[in-house]
């Protein structure tokens, strides 16, 4: 009996030792797995930090580009304003050389009102120099970007010059409203020669999101419509 008890004790001791070894090996394996997980997390964190830094670099580049674009737009608008004021002065000078002064384009007025006066000047000048009867209807009063007003005036001047060469009378209708924007319709009556829309003018108008088209009019008339939003 004592021998059996001894063998049992030995077996129990061996089993306990095996269990302890297994637990130790399991703990070491778990530790290795934990170390691997930590290493993987650290790698992922490093990748995330690199992506964040790249995103920050991209944001800084975008901010610089936006600032430069804003500065260029500001310079362009300043240039357009200067050109518009010069164009008004040029139109007034040309008008005063042909017509008795009646009114001026007060700088305190809106650009729309200045544009209306400049168009009226052009019609007066054409009437005096070409002997063509002219008429103007409607008013302009909206505040327009200087670049839009400048393109509208120069395009209208070119259209008026072309219509005057082929028609016996010229009529201009002016309008502006929030829905349709700026509209200038030039109608030439008593057509005596073929009309050709000035080359390049429509393209210039398009740069300001506008259109310049010849419309169907009554027989013997020419109708050109300028629209700018």
C-alpha distance (Angstrom), angle and dihedral (degrees) to the residues before:
residue distance angle dihedral
X1 . . .
X2 3.71 . .
X3 3.81 89.9 .
X4 3.78 91.2 52.4
X5 3.76 91.4 47.5
X6 3.80 88.8 50.5
X7 3.76 92.4 50.6
X8 3.78 91.1 48.9
X9 3.76 90.6 50.5
X10 3.79 90.8 49.9
X11 3.79 90.9 48.7
X12 3.77 91.2 50.4
X13 3.77 91.2 48.9
X14 3.79 91.2 50.3
X15 3.79 91.7 47.8
X16 3.79 90.5 49.5
X17 3.78 90.8 49.3
X18 3.77 91.7 49.8
X19 3.80 90.3 49.4
X20 3.79 91.3 49.7
X21 3.80 91.2 49.2
X22 3.78 91.7 49.2
X23 3.79 91.2 49.6
X24 3.79 90.1 49.5
X25 3.79 92.5 48.7
X26 3.82 90.4 46.3
X27 3.79 90.7 51.3
X28 3.79 90.7 50.0
X29 3.82 90.9 48.9
X30 3.78 90.6 47.8
X31 3.78 89.2 49.4
X32 3.78 90.6 51.7
X33 3.80 90.7 48.8
X34 3.79 89.7 48.6
X35 3.80 90.8 50.1
X36 3.80 89.9 49.7
X37 3.82 91.3 50.3
X38 3.79 91.4 49.2
X39 3.80 90.6 49.3
X40 3.81 90.7 49.1
X41 3.81 91.5 48.9
X42 3.78 90.9 48.9
X43 3.82 89.9 51.3
X44 3.80 91.6 49.2
X45 3.80 90.2 47.8
X46 3.80 90.7 51.7
X47 3.82 90.6 49.9
X48 3.82 90.5 48.6
X49 3.81 91.3 49.9
X50 3.82 89.5 50.2
X51 3.82 91.1 51.1
X52 3.81 90.6 48.2
X53 3.79 90.7 51.5
X54 3.81 90.9 48.6
X55 3.80 89.6 50.2
X56 3.80 89.9 50.4
X57 3.80 90.1 50.7
X58 3.81 90.0 50.4
X59 3.79 91.0 48.7
X60 3.79 91.4 50.8
X61 3.82 90.5 50.2
X62 3.82 90.9 48.6
X63 3.80 91.5 48.7
X64 3.80 91.3 51.0
X65 3.82 90.8 48.2
X66 3.82 91.2 48.9
X67 3.80 91.2 49.2
X68 3.81 91.9 49.0
X69 3.82 91.3 47.3
X70 3.80 90.5 50.0
X71 3.79 90.8 49.9
X72 3.82 91.2 49.0
X73 3.81 90.8 48.8
X74 3.79 90.3 50.1
X75 3.80 91.2 50.5
X76 3.82 91.0 46.9
X77 3.80 91.3 51.2
X78 3.82 90.8 48.4
X79 3.80 89.8 51.1
X80 3.82 91.1 47.7
X81 3.81 90.6 50.3
X82 3.79 91.1 50.4
X83 3.81 91.9 48.0
X84 3.79 91.0 48.2
X85 3.81 92.3 53.1
X86 3.80 90.1 47.4
X87 3.81 90.9 49.0
X88 3.81 91.4 51.5
X89 3.79 89.3 51.0
X90 3.81 91.1 48.2
X91 3.80 92.1 48.5
X92 3.79 91.3 48.6
X93 3.80 92.0 49.0
X94 3.81 92.1 50.1
X95 3.78 90.2 47.1
X96 3.80 94.7 49.0
X97 3.79 89.9 51.6
X98 3.82 89.7 58.3
X99 3.80 107.0 27.3
X100 3.79 137.3 43.7
X101 3.83 105.7 -103.2
X102 3.80 113.3 -101.8
X103 3.80 106.3 157.0
X104 3.77 141.3 -4.9
X105 3.79 136.7 -139.9
X106 3.79 98.3 -107.1
X107 3.81 109.1 -147.5
X108 3.81 88.6 -136.1
X109 3.80 90.3 65.4
X110 3.78 122.4 92.4
X111 3.78 117.4 -92.7
X112 3.80 88.2 -110.8
X113 3.80 91.8 56.8
X114 3.80 90.2 45.9
X115 3.80 89.2 51.0
X116 3.81 90.8 52.2
X117 3.80 91.6 52.0
X118 3.81 91.3 47.4
X119 3.84 91.1 51.7
X120 3.80 90.2 49.4
X121 3.81 89.1 50.2
X122 3.80 90.1 53.3
X123 3.81 91.8 50.9
X124 3.80 91.4 48.1
X125 3.80 90.4 50.0
X126 3.81 92.7 49.2
X127 3.78 90.9 48.7
X128 3.80 91.4 52.7
X129 3.80 97.8 41.3
X130 3.83 101.6 35.6
X131 3.79 98.7 28.6
X132 3.82 91.0 -128.8
X133 3.82 118.1 146.9
X134 3.81 109.7 -118.9
X135 3.79 136.1 -171.4
X136 3.79 134.5 -178.2
X137 3.79 129.2 -160.0
X138 3.80 131.7 -173.5
X139 3.78 131.9 23.3
X140 3.79 139.7 -108.6
X141 3.78 121.9 -143.0
X142 3.79 109.1 146.4
X143 3.78 120.6 115.6
X144 3.81 105.8 -109.1
X145 3.80 129.6 -171.7
X146 3.79 108.0 -97.6
X147 3.81 91.5 -120.6
X148 3.82 91.2 53.9
X149 3.80 92.7 48.6
X150 3.81 91.1 47.4
X151 3.82 94.3 51.1
X152 3.82 91.4 43.8
X153 3.80 92.7 52.4
X154 3.79 95.9 45.7
X155 3.82 91.8 46.0
X156 3.80 91.0 48.9
X157 3.80 91.2 49.2
X158 3.82 91.0 52.6
X159 3.81 92.5 47.0
X160 3.82 91.9 47.8
X161 3.79 91.1 50.5
X162 3.82 91.3 50.5
X163 3.81 94.0 45.6
X164 3.81 92.0 47.1
X165 3.82 90.4 56.3
X166 3.80 92.8 58.6
X167 3.83 105.8 28.8
X168 3.80 137.2 61.8
X169 3.82 95.9 -139.9
X170 3.80 137.6 23.1
X171 3.79 130.2 -151.7
X172 3.82 125.6 -174.1
X173 3.80 126.6 -163.6
X174 3.82 118.9 -163.7
X175 3.80 127.2 -163.6
X176 3.77 140.9 156.1
X177 3.78 131.1 179.8
X178 3.82 136.9 153.8
X179 3.82 93.2 -104.5
X180 3.82 102.0 47.9
X181 3.79 100.8 21.2
X182 3.81 119.5 -150.4
X183 3.81 117.9 -7.1
X184 3.81 127.2 -177.2
X185 3.80 117.4 177.6
X186 3.81 118.2 -169.5
X187 3.81 116.2 -164.4
X188 3.77 123.1 -172.3
X189 3.80 118.1 -162.6
X190 3.77 130.5 -163.3
X191 3.79 94.9 31.2
X192 3.80 110.9 -153.6
X193 3.81 100.7 169.5
X194 3.82 138.4 27.5
X195 3.80 115.4 -78.1
X196 3.77 122.4 -135.9
X197 3.80 122.4 -172.1
X198 3.82 106.7 -123.7
X199 3.81 110.4 -98.8
X200 3.78 114.5 -113.6
X201 3.81 96.5 14.6
X202 3.81 94.3 98.0
X203 3.80 89.3 50.5
X204 3.79 91.5 52.1
X205 3.80 90.3 50.5
X206 3.81 90.4 49.7
X207 3.81 90.5 59.9
X208 3.81 87.0 69.1
X209 3.83 93.1 46.7
X210 3.79 91.4 -99.4
X211 3.79 137.5 127.8
X212 3.79 133.3 -137.9
X213 3.79 114.8 -168.0
X214 3.78 139.0 162.5
X215 3.80 110.5 -123.3
X216 3.75 130.2 -157.6
X217 3.79 109.9 -95.8
X218 3.76 136.7 176.2
X219 3.76 117.1 -63.6
X220 3.76 111.0 -73.0
X221 3.82 94.5 20.9
X222 3.77 137.9 101.7
X223 3.82 121.6 -146.3
X224 3.82 123.3 -170.2
X225 3.80 121.1 179.9
X226 3.79 125.3 -159.3
X227 3.81 118.4 -165.9
X228 3.79 126.8 179.8
X229 3.79 124.2 175.3
